[in-house]
């Protein structure tokens, strides 16, 4: 197998076919998501798109980047790991263990950049990867720390939506309030849902952005959508998947007023709920009605209608995700230090502590 660094453009037409043969076939590892991230979100980081080929055929990709830091030492990360989920190495199932080993060999032996550590966030581990990692620990003496941080909440789609409303919503009070709120609002007016299409995607996207920003401002919370780069990234991703008929921009109206807009993408049978905007004026007018929950419930209904296998609430610790049936998935934080880097740091620290001890003896 041959491992090298290649560019996104070189891999445009090989990337997704490989991803479809990989155990980690998800939205956040698609060529479109990675390309958009690199176009909009990167600043001074160095792209490290590691590829593994067998007789010229692409069998593995590690979509990485190098964060340069003279003081703390350079660090290797996944591209997009701050706001992306279910990350990992992309490997052809037929050659999975060989791909992982080839990527580790390149990182530790042939990478043309020095680095002090590896930090993988929102990582989704599997048994084959774990076998490879344990092998590397024995072979190289690397130091590995693993913990769970910000796992996704994922709802398995089984049976019918009607049955889900009765039994899938974990909280009995939550389930009762959803039904009660629907009955209440139907007396006050009408509630309808539409799905934006190519003709009105742009208009509803910018309305979602406006509603989301107003929503976060009212809660005095920071959001990546308040900036420029991340909205541009999501917009580019939305355009790409709208062309593939996979974008789901679900708009909720109450009495002909836009109440909420849910931005989602259906990829590989997973309904990814990426972000939402809710009308603050309507919330003030109808504080008893939870527009966020009902908009998401409609998204779950769409996932049932489209025969999806999962509805992914993604990361973020909100109790409604648990109450609506979401279960923890992925969210691993993996930190790796090459043994020699740890040794050098320990030697430096030991020398520094020795100097401090001698100074204390002199001045005390």
N, C-alpha and C positions, 0 to 999 in steps of 0.2 A: 504493500500500500504506500502511496505517495501523499505526503502532507505538505501543504503550502499555504501562503496567504494570497487570496484573490480578491477582486473587487465585486461589489454588488452588481454592477452593470454586466460584468462577465458571467454572473450566475443567474441573471434574470429569468432565463427560460428553463434552467435546470433545478432551481431552488424548490419551487412548490411541488413538482413531481416527486422529488426526494422526500419532502415533508410528508406527503401522502403515504409514503412507505415507512414512515417513522412512527414509533410509539407515542411521540409527543406532537401529534398533528393538531395544533391549535392556532387560533387567530394571532397570538402574540409572537409566533415564530414564522409567520408568513413573510414572503418577500415584500409584500405591500406594506405591512406594518413596520418592518425593519428599515426599508428604504425611506418611508415617510419620516421615521424617527431620525434617521441620519440627515435627511434634508432640512429638518426643522428644529431639532432639539440639540444636536451636537454643537459644541463650542470649540474647545482646544483639544478634545480627546482624540486619540489615534485609533482609527478603525483596525481591528484585527479579525478579519473574516477568514478563519482557518478552514481549509477544505481537506477532505480525505478522498482520494480516488483509487480505484482498483482497476487496473488496465484502462485507465482513462475515464471510467464511469464514476460519476459523483456518488459517493456512498456516505459521506458525512460532512457536517458543517458545524462549526462553533462560532456563533455570531458574537464576538467579543470586542472590547475596546480597552485601551490603556489610559488610565488617569495618571497624568504626570504630576508628581509632587516631590520637590527636592528635599523638603524637610521630613515628611512622613514616609517617603519612599513611594515609588510607582505602584499602582494597583491594577490588577486585571479584573474586569467586570463583564457582565452580559450587557449587550446593547439594550437600552430602554428599561433596565431593571427597576428604575424608580417608580414607573407607572405601568409596568407590564407584569403579566402573571404567567404561571405554568411554564417557566423557562427551563432550558436545558440544552444539551447537545442534540443536534438533529442527526439521527443515524438510521440507515437502512436496517430494518429488523433482521435481515439475513446476516449482516456483518456487525451487529451492534457492539459486542464486546471488543472487537478488533478496532472499530472506529474510536471508541472511548480511549483505548490504550494508545492509539496513534496520536490522538489529540494531546494526551498527557505527555507523551514522549516529546512532541514538538514544543509544548509549553515549557517544559523543564530543561530541554537540551538544545533546541534550535531557534527559539524565539529571538529575533534580532533586537530585543529591547530588554533591559534589566528591569526586574520588578521585585518588590518586597513581599507582596501578598496577593492572594486571590480572594475576592469577596463576591459570592453569588447570592443575590436576593430573589425572593419569589420563585424559588427553585422547586421543581417537581422531580423528586427522586424515584428511581425504580430499582428493582432487584439487580438487574444487570449492571446498572451504573454503580450501585453499592459494591458489587463484587469487584468491579474495576478500581474503585476508589480504595478499597481495603488492600487490594494488590499493590497499589501505588504506595500506600503507607508502609507496607513491609519492604518494598523494593527501595524506596527513596528516603524513608524516615521522615516523611512530611508530617506536619502538625495539622490536625483537622478539628475544627469546632463546628458543631451542628446544633441549631435550635429552630424553633418555630416562631415566626413573626408575621403577623398580618395574613393569616391564611384566607383563601377564598371561601365563600359560602356557596355551595353548589347543591341545587335541588335536582334529584333524579326524577325524570318524567316517566311516570307509569300510569296506565289506565286512562281515565277520562278527567277532564278539567272539573266536571261536576263532582266526581269522587274526590278529587284533590281538595276542593273547597270544604268537603265534609270531614275528610280524614287526614289530608296532607298538611294543613295548617296546624302546627303543634299546640299553640295557645288557644284554649277554648274561648276565652274572653275576646281574643283577637279575631277569631272566626265569627263570633256572634256580632261583634262591632262592625265588621265588614258588611255583613248582610243587613244590619240595622241602618248603617249609613246609606247604603244603596236605596233602601226603601224610603228613607227620609228625603234624600235628594230628588228622587223621582216625584215627590209631592211638590217640591220647590221649582221644578223645571225639568229640562231634559238633559241627559248626558249621552254623548256619542263619542266614538273613537274612529279615527281614520288613520291610514298609513300613507305617509308622504311618498310620492313617486318622483321620477326624474323631472317632472314639470314644476314641482314646488319644493324640492329638496333644499335648495339654497335658501329660500325664504324661511322655511321652518327651522333650518339649522341656525340662522342668525337670530331667530326669535328664541330658540332654546338657549342660545348663548346669553341673550339679554335676561331671560327669566332666571337662569342659573346664577348669574352674577348678582342680580337683585336678591335672590334667595340667600346666597352666602353672605352678602352684605348685611342683611337683616339679622343673621345669626352671628355676625361679627367673626366669621371664619374665613380662613385662607382657602383658596382653590386654585389649582393649576390653570383653570380656565379663565382666571382673572388676568392672566398674562397674554402674551402674543404667540409664543412658540407652540405651546401645547394645543391651543385651539386650531392653529394652522395644521398641526400634525393630525388631529382628529378629522378635520375637514378633508385633508388629502386622503386619509384612509377611507372616510365616508364616500368620497367620490369614486375611489377605486372599487369598493365593494358594491356601490350602487350600480356600477356597470356590470357586475357579476350577479345582480339581483339578490344580493345577500344583506344589503343594508335594511334595517328596520327602524324607521323614524316614526314612532307611534304618537299620534297627537290626540289629546283628550280635550273635548269641548264641554263646557257647562253653560247652558243657555247661550250658545253661539259665541262664547268667549273662550279663548285658549286657556285651559286650566293647567295642563302639564304636557311636556314633550319628553319622551324616553328615546334615547339614542342607543341602538343595539345593533349587533351584527350576528347573523346566523351563519356560523362556520362549522363545518364537519359535524352537524347535528347538535351543536352547542349554541344556545341563545345567550350571547354575551351582553349583559346590560352595562354599558360603558358609562353613561352619565344621564342626568335628568335635570330638567328645569321646571320649576313650579311657580305659578302666578301668585305673588304675595298679596295682591289686592283681594283676590278671591279667598285666600286663606283668612284674611282679616274679616271678610264678609261672612264666611262660613267656617268658623274655627272648629266646629264639630266634625267636619269632613276631612279625612286624611287623603289629600290629592296624590301624594307620593305613593302611598300604599296601593291605592286603586289603579294608578297608572302602571305600577309594577305588576299588580295582579293581572291587568290586561295583557302585559308582556308575557306573563306565564301562560295565559290562555292562548296567546299566539304560538308559544312554544309547543303546547299540546296540539293545536290545530295543524302545525307544520311537522308533526311527528318527530320533534327533537328528542334527543336522549337525555339532555340536561339543560337546566336554566342556571346560568352562572351569575350570581350577584356580585362576583369579584371581591376585591379586598375592601377594607374599611369596617370598623367595628360598630355596627348598628344592630340593636337587638331585634329589629323587625326581620332581619335576614334569618335569624334562628327561628323566630316565631312562625315564619312562613315556610319552614322546612329545610332551610339551607344547612348543609353539613360541611365541616372543615375539610379543605383539600389544599394540598401544596403549601406554599408559604414558608418553605425552608430557607433559613439563612445559613449559608455554608462559608466558613472562613478557612483558608488554607495558607500555611506558611511553609516554604521550602526549608528543610532542616538547616542548611548552611546559613540562611538569613536569620533564623532564630538564634543560632549559635553566635553569629557576629554581634547581634543585638545584646545577647546576654554577656558577651565579653566586654562590650562597650559599657554596659550598665555596671558590670563588676569593677571595671577600671575606674569609672566615675565614682562609685561608692567608696572605693579604696582611697581615691584622692580626697574625698570629703572627710573620711576618717582621719587621714593624716593632717588635714587642715584643722580639724577640731582639736587634735592633740596639740598642735602648735599654738592655737589661739585660746585654748582653755587651760 
